[in-house]
Amino acid sequence: MGIVNEFKEFAVKGNAIDLAVGVVIGAAFGKIVTSLVNDVIMPPIGMLVGGVDFSYLAVTLRDKTDTAPAVVLKYGAFINTIIDFLIVALAIFALVKGLNTLRRSKEEAPAAPPEPTREEVLLTEIRDALVKR
């Protein structure tokens, strides 16, 4: 019964839930980035380099036979995946940089000095009275 309770404690903790939410959002973000690369970025790049569609770039290493499928090196899909990665890395970098900037600005903001305590006020008055004598 100890393992079940330990798992329940782990699963209910905020960190595990935050991680699960992050994974789900990350998966959805990955789909958005893949669509951005394949449907928005790569067509103009392909047009600029002579109408090449990168997703179909491949080298056939061995043709299909009756018993075996073709062996194809799909380097165009690899290029798309690299561009996906670079866009995701850039987006995460921008997000982390923005969060760090916000955190630094909060830490660097000077805090207002605390109000003097009643004792400090009385001691200051006594000091000032002694200086006047």
N, C-alpha and C positions, 0 to 999 in steps of 0.2 A: 504494500500500500504506500510505502515511502516514495517510490518512483513516481506514482501517479500524482501525489501531492506536490512533489518537486516540479513536475511538468506543469501542473495547474498553476503553481506560483509563477513559473517562468512565462507561461503563455499569457497570463493576466497582467504581468508587469507592463508598464508603459513602453519600455524599450522594444519588446517583442511586437507590440501592436504598431509602434512607429515604423519598425522595420518592415512589417507586412504591408503597411500603407505605402511605404517608399518603393517596395518591389512592384506593387500594382501600378503605381503612378509611373515608375521607371519603364515598365513594359509598355504602357500606353504611349509614353514619350518616345520610346524606341520606334513604335509604329508610325508616329507622326514624323519623326526624322527620316525614316526609310521612305515614306511617301514624299517628303520634301526633296530628298536627294533624287529618287527615281523619277518623280513626276514634274518637278519644278527646276531643279538645278542641272541635272544631267542632259535633258533635251537641248537647252541652249549651248551647253559646252559641246555636245555632240555636233550641233549645227556649226559651231565655230571651227571645229576641227574637220569639217568636210562631211557632215551628215552621218557620223558614226554613232550608233547606239551602243553604249558601253556594255549594257547588260547582255548583249548577244555576242560580244567579242570572245572568241574561244579558239583553241587549237585542238584538232582531232588527233589524238595520239594513235588510236587504233580504230578502224572502222567497225561497224556493227557486223556481226556474223550471225549465222542461224542459231548458234548456241550461246553467244555472249553479246552483251550490249556494247555500244561504242564507248571508248575511253576518251573523255573530253576534258581538256584543261580550260576551265572557264575563268580566264583572267579578267574579263570585263566585270563579272559579278564581284570579283575580289576588289577591283578598283572602286565599285559602288560601295562595298562594305568599308573600305578605308575612308572614303568620303563621309559615310555615315558616322564612323568613329570620330573623325575630326570635328564634325559638327556637334556631336554629343559632348565631346571633350571641351570644345569651345564654350558651349552653353553652360556646362557645369563649372568651368573656370570662371565665367562671368558671374554666375550665381554665387559661388564661394567668395570671389573678390568683393562683390557687393555686400554680402553678409559680413565679411571681415571689416570692410570700411565702416559699416553701421556700428559694429561692435567696438571698433577703435574710437569712433566719434563719441560713443556713450562713455567709454572708459576715460577718455581725455577731457571730457567736459568737467570743468572745475566745479566741485561741490561747494555750496554755500557754507561758510564757516558756521559751526553750531552756536546757538545762542549761549551767552555766558550763564553759568549757574548762579543761583542766589548768593552762594558763598563767594564766587568770583566778583560779583557786583559789590558786595560788602567790603571785600578786601581792597578792591580798587578805590572805593570811597575812603577807606581808612588811609590808604597810601597817599591819595590826593590831599587829605586833611593834614597828614604829617608833613608833606612837602610845603604846604602853605605856612606852617609854623616857622 
